[in-house]
């Protein structure tokens, strides 16, 4: 019998290989919480919370203080009945990254107990996915060089950060296109444009013959009307990231016909809401991508298994573990450049 004996939170800090620059923010390090669920039979399961104040309003100090509450509410529950654990953690809606880490740790402990990988517990739809790589905001020539290097390594999808300077963003895309023709581009504006700027950006690129696979979160996260306006006036698919945290956000975006894509990040939704969003988006005949915050290999492992289990995602933006310095790789998957797979 695998009942929860103890849940522990451990603070972990990771340096980025180079400062990671997105609209309005430059990060040099990531501070995460590693979550361990220990069962009464000695089995342990691991998850990770990678909080974001910018997106979720989370502060690491506040999240660490939840350890006692989580223990009080989950001790004695059997991980085989993981939906009960999910239901309890759904009450922690102001702390979605902790919700995600605890929910996954429960699945990981169950996986160890019954000797079935998490991706198979979640459906076992795939055994392999291909990920993109992200290029942060930098000097134009540096961004061009990084894009060229990624193509030489075999990456087929490149994610480019934009949103601080419209004119420069257009130049960046022109330069990247020169050396990476044939690649797919996801441009992530991280809420940086007005609706009119977003439309100008897409139309200029379209006139130059540069196609985008996806324009991600071009406007403010609360501007649902602006997002819909961009979608209906852009020649390229438009997706929501910061605007979509819970299943209720997803329902609203779908009902308002505001997007073509929804970007699920476990750190925004937890696993329970992510599974609900997957089914909503499939029913609405829209498309999904899966993304990350600043997870280590422990945290990326969570999204890899969700993706492989459901098989629901068109694009996989799961590269944060490659952007940070981590002494030991601990994901329960294998990776060769853009390929992530399970043996």
N, C-alpha and C positions, 0 to 999 in steps of 0.2 A: 504494500500500500504506500503510495507516494504523496503524503500530505506535507504541506508547507510547515517547516520547522522555524526557519529564519530567513529574513530578507535583509541584505546589507547593501548600503550605498558606499561607493568609493570614488573620491574625486580623482580625475585623471586630467593631465594637461599635456597638450601636444603642440609643438612649434610647426608652423608652415614652412615648406621648403623655400618659398618666397612669399612676400606679403600678398594676400589675396584681396584684390580690389574689385568691389562691385559698386553700384550706384549708392553714393552717400556713406560708404563704409569701407575701411581697410582693416583686415585682420592679420595679425602676426602669429596668433596662437589660438588654439581651441581648448576650452575647458568643458569636459564632459563628466557624466556620472556613470560609472560602471555598476550595474545592478546584478546581484547574485541571489538567486533563490535556492536555498538548501532544503532538501526534503528530509523527512525523518529516517529514510533509509540511506542517507549519506550522498545521494545524487545531487548534483548542482546544475543549475541552468543559468545562462548569462544573457543579459541584454544591456542596452546602453541608451542613456538620455543625452542628447546633444541640444541643449536649450538655445533659444533665440529670443532676445529681448525685442529685436527689431520686428519680428514676425508675430511672436506669441506673447510678448510682454513678460517673459520668464527671466528670473534672476537666479543664478546658480545657488546663492546663499539660501534663498527661500525653498528651493527644491530639496536641498540637503536636509532641511528640517522636516520633510515629509516622511522620513524613514520610519519613525515610530508609529505614525498614523497608518502607514501601509502595512506594517507588521501586525498592528492590532486588528486590522480589518481582514487580513488574508491568512493569518496563522490557522492551521488546522484544515484548510481547504485542500481537496485532492486535485492535483493538476490534471488528472484524467477528465475532470469536470471543468475544463478550462473556461468554458463560457460563463460560469459563475464568477470566476476571477475577472474575466473581461467586464462583466456587469458592475462589479465593485469598482474597478479602475475607471469605468466610464464616468463615475462621480467626480473624478479628479480632472474636470474639463478645463480648469484654468492652468493645468500643468500637463499639457499633452505629451511632452517629451518623456516625462516620468511614466505616464500612462503607457506609452509605447514600449519603453524599456522593460517595465514589469510584465506587461502582457506577453512580450516575446520571451522573457526569461522563463515564464511558466511553460510556454510551448517547448522551449529548449530543454527544460527539465523533463517534461513528458517524453520528448524525443529520446533523451538518454535512457529513460526508464523502460520504454518499450522497444528501443533500438530501431526506430523508424525516423528518417530525416524529417525536419520540419516541413520542407517543401512538399513532401508526400502527405503529411498530415493535412496540409492546406490544399491538396488536390493533385499534386504531382503532374502538372500539365506539361512542363518542359524540363529539360536537363541542361539547357544552355541558353544564354542570352548574349547580346553584344551591347557594350556600353559606349557612350560618347566620352569625350574629354572636354574640359572647360578651360577657356582662355579668359583670364581676368583682365580688367581694364589696365592698359599700360600704354607705352609709346607705340605709335602705329607700326613702326618697323619691327618692334619686339613681338607684337601680336601676330604680324605676318609670318615672322620666323617660326613662332611656336606652332602656328597652324600648319605650315609646311612640314615641320618635324613630325607632327601627329599623323599626317597623311603617309609619310615615309614609314611610320611604324605600323601602318595598317588600319588606322581608325577611319571609319566611314562617315561618322557623324561628329561634327564639331559644334560645341556650344560656345557662343561668343557673348561676353558681358558687354552691355551698352547702357545708355540712358543718362549720361552726364553732359554730353556735348553732341548734339544732333549732327552737325557738320562733320565732326571728327568720326562719328560712328559710321557715316556713309563712306568716308575715306577708308576706314578700317575694312569695311566689307569689300570695297573695290580691291584693296591690296591683298586681302586674304583670297578673294576669288581668283586673282591672277595666278596664284601658286597652288590652288587646291581645286581646280575645276573638276566636277564630278562628285565632289563631296556633298553631303547634306548639312545644312546650317540651321541651328536653333539659335535665335538671337534672344537673349534674356535681358529685358530692360529693367527688371527689378523695380517697377513702379515709376520709372524716371521721366516718362514723357507725359505731355498732355495728349488728349485724344487727337487733336489736329497734328501735333508733331509726329505721333505714331503713324498716322495716315501718310503724311509727307515722306517719312522714312521708307515706308513700304512702296510707295509709288515711284520714288526716285530709284530704288533698287530694281523694281520691275522694269522701268524704262531702260535700265542698263543691262537687262538680261540676267540679273542675279536673282535666283529663286531661293526662297526660304522654306524650309520644311515646317517651321513654326516660329511665330512671334510670341514670346512668352511674357505675360504680365506687363503690357506696355504702359498701363496707367495705374493710378493710385489704387490700393487694395480695396478701398470702400466705394470706388467709382464704378459700380456695376453698369450704369447707363453708358458711361464712357467706354467701358470694355465692349459692350454690345455695339456701340457706334463704330468702334474700330473694326470689329468683326465684320460688320456689314459694308464696310468701305475699304477693306484691305484685300488685295489680290492673293494674300497668303493666309493660311490657317492661323488662328489666334487662340492662345491658351491662357488659363488662369493658374497662378501659383499662390502668391500671397493672399489672393481673394478667396481661396478655398482652403478651409481648415477642417470643417466638420461635414458630416453627411447632410446637414441642413443647409450649409453653404452650397454644396453640390446641387441639392434639389432646387435651390433658388436660381443658380446659374443655368441649369437645364431648362427650367420653366420659362426663364426670360430669354432664352436662346442667345445667351451672351458669349458663348465660346464654342470652339471646335474641339479643343483639348482641355483636359483637366490634369494637373500635375499633383499626384498624390505624394506626400512626404509623411512618413510615419511620425516624424517629430511634430507634425501639425495635427495629426488625426488619431494616432494610435492604430493598432491593428484592427480593432473592432470597427471603427468608422471607415477605415480603409477598405475593408471587405464589403461594407455596405455601399460605399461609393463605386467600387468596381461594378457591382450589379446594377446600380442606377445608370451609370454611363453606358454599359452594354445595352440596357433596355432602351436608352435614348438614341442608340446608334451613333454615339460620339466616340472620341478616342482618348486614350490615356497615356501619360508618361509617368514614370516614377523618378523621384529626385531625392536629394539628401541635403542635410545641413553641413555639419562639420564632423561627421561620424568617423570613428576609427574603423578598423576592420571588424571589430565586434559589432558596431552599429550597422555598418554596411551589410553585414551578414544577415541582419533582420530583413532588409529590403530585398536582398537577393533571393531569400527563401520565399518571401511573399510573391515576388515576381515569377519565380519558377513554379510555385504552387498554383497560382491563378492563371498564368499564361496570358494575362490581360493587357500587357503594355506594349505600345508601339515603339517608344523610346525609353532608354534606361540611362538616366543621368546619375550614375552611381560611381563617382570617382573621388569622393572626398578623402578616402583612405590613401589615395595616391598623391594627394596634395600636402599631406602632413607627414611629419617624421615619426615613425612608430618603430620601436625596437623589435617587436615580434609580431608577425602576422598571425591572427587568431580567428580568421573567418573560416567557417566550415564549407568552403568552396575553393575552387582552384581558378587561377587567372593566368591567361597568356595574352598580354597586350589588351585588345578590346574584347576578348572572349572570356566570359565567366561561365563556369560549368561545374557539374557534379559528376564524379566518376560513377 
